[in-house]
């Protein structure tokens, strides 16, 4: 692994360097991804996304608060 990384950093790509990238990027036609949805469905999905973002923000704030307590030695070992 380290020798592969060293070769990569020197600009010497391995023979199969593109295989992983091609395997990850299987292109699907855009028509198969898009579906016709009504406005109510789209609004419900948007509200779900907004709620998820708000939950992530809340967890981030709680983690930041915990880190502040930890770094300021408010938490005993």
C-alpha angles and dihedrals in degrees: 000000000000092000090051090051092048090051091048093051090050089053096252105130121201118245092254098041092121097049095083093047093050091047091052095047103060102162118223122196111260091232091063091052097047119072128184108253131177123239095257092055092048092049091050090051090048091052090050090052092048091050091049091051090049091050091051091049090051092051090047091052091049091050092049090050091050091049091051090053091046096049093046091051094242088136116073119222 
